[in-house]
Amino acid sequence: MDLLLKGLAGGLVTVAIVLASRRGNILPGILPLAPTFAIIALLAVAPKGEGAFRETCLAGARTIPAYLVFLGTSWWLSGFLDPRLAILGGLLAWLAAALLIFLGPRWF
């Protein structure tokens, strides 16, 4: 039941984004910044204790630069690629940035 509620929360945010996109372009860009998925992640690790909860908070905060890389790359690529390819390029850039953020300190 717990998993179902978390899936429902994610689905509701998706519906909200799609509905908002019919009324303009700003709100769909803002809604992903709502902490819905962070809440789901935090609720998932909360039973493990305060240490896991706090570690998840910090990990989420560390991904903010990777999210900005995703948005910037998608924006830049949209100038000369199909939007789906621009998103794919953004995802690849996000993955590279996330790997650098989380694994980079081990490599250097």
C-alpha positions as CSV (number, residue, x, y, z in Angstrom):
1,M,0.0,0.0,0.0
2,D,2.9,2.3,0.8
3,L,4.4,1.8,-2.7
4,L,1.0,2.5,-4.3
5,L,0.6,5.8,-2.5
6,K,4.1,6.9,-3.6
7,G,3.3,5.9,-7.2
8,L,0.0,7.8,-7.0
9,A,1.9,11.0,-5.8
10,G,4.3,10.8,-8.7
11,G,1.4,10.2,-11.1
12,L,-0.5,13.2,-9.8
13,V,2.5,15.5,-10.3
14,T,2.7,14.1,-13.9
15,V,-0.9,14.9,-14.5
16,A,-0.5,18.4,-13.0
17,I,2.5,19.1,-15.4
18,V,0.5,17.9,-18.4
19,L,-2.6,19.9,-17.5
20,A,-0.4,23.0,-16.7
21,S,1.3,22.7,-20.1
22,R,-2.1,23.4,-21.8
23,R,-2.3,26.8,-20.1
24,G,1.2,28.1,-20.7
25,N,4.9,27.3,-20.6
26,I,6.1,28.6,-17.2
27,L,4.2,26.4,-14.7
28,P,5.3,23.1,-16.3
29,G,8.9,24.3,-15.9
30,I,8.3,25.1,-12.2
31,L,6.3,22.1,-11.1
32,P,9.3,19.6,-11.4
33,L,11.0,21.7,-8.7
34,A,8.2,20.9,-6.3
35,P,9.6,18.5,-3.8
36,T,7.2,15.7,-4.6
37,F,9.8,13.1,-5.7
38,A,12.1,14.2,-2.8
39,I,9.2,13.6,-0.4
40,I,8.7,10.1,-1.9
41,A,12.4,9.4,-1.5
42,L,12.5,10.7,2.0
43,L,9.5,8.7,3.0
44,A,11.1,5.6,1.5
45,V,14.3,6.0,3.6
46,A,12.7,7.4,6.8
47,P,12.2,3.9,8.4
48,K,16.0,3.4,8.2
49,G,16.6,6.2,10.7
50,E,17.8,9.8,10.9
51,G,21.2,9.1,9.4
52,A,19.6,7.7,6.2
53,F,17.1,10.5,6.1
54,R,19.8,13.2,6.3
55,E,22.1,11.4,3.8
56,T,19.2,11.3,1.3
57,C,18.6,15.0,1.8
58,L,22.3,15.8,1.1
59,A,22.3,13.5,-1.9
60,G,19.3,15.3,-3.3
61,A,20.9,18.7,-2.8
62,R,24.0,17.5,-4.6
63,T,22.1,16.7,-7.7
64,I,20.9,20.3,-8.2
65,P,24.0,21.1,-10.4
66,A,23.3,18.0,-12.5
67,Y,19.7,19.1,-13.0
68,L,20.9,22.5,-14.2
69,V,23.2,20.8,-16.6
70,F,20.2,18.8,-17.9
71,L,18.1,21.9,-18.4
72,G,20.9,23.9,-20.0
73,T,21.9,21.2,-22.4
74,S,18.3,20.5,-23.4
75,W,17.8,24.2,-24.0
76,W,21.0,24.5,-26.0
77,L,20.3,21.4,-28.1
78,S,16.7,22.5,-28.8
79,G,18.1,25.2,-31.0
80,F,19.1,22.7,-33.7
81,L,17.7,19.3,-32.8
82,D,14.2,17.7,-32.5
83,P,13.0,18.2,-28.9
84,R,13.1,14.5,-28.1
85,L,16.8,14.4,-29.1
86,A,17.4,17.5,-27.1
87,I,15.9,15.8,-24.1
88,L,18.0,12.7,-24.7
89,G,21.2,14.9,-25.0
90,G,20.1,16.6,-21.7
91,L,19.7,13.2,-20.0
92,L,23.2,12.1,-21.2
93,A,24.7,15.4,-19.9
94,W,22.8,14.9,-16.6
95,L,24.2,11.4,-16.3
96,A,27.7,12.6,-16.9
97,A,27.3,15.4,-14.4
98,A,25.8,13.2,-11.8
99,L,28.6,10.6,-12.2
100,L,31.2,13.4,-11.9
101,I,29.5,14.8,-8.8
102,F,29.2,11.4,-7.0
103,L,32.1,9.5,-8.3
104,G,34.5,12.3,-9.2
105,P,35.8,12.7,-5.6
106,R,36.8,9.0,-5.7
107,W,38.7,9.4,-9.0
108,F,40.7,12.5,-8.0
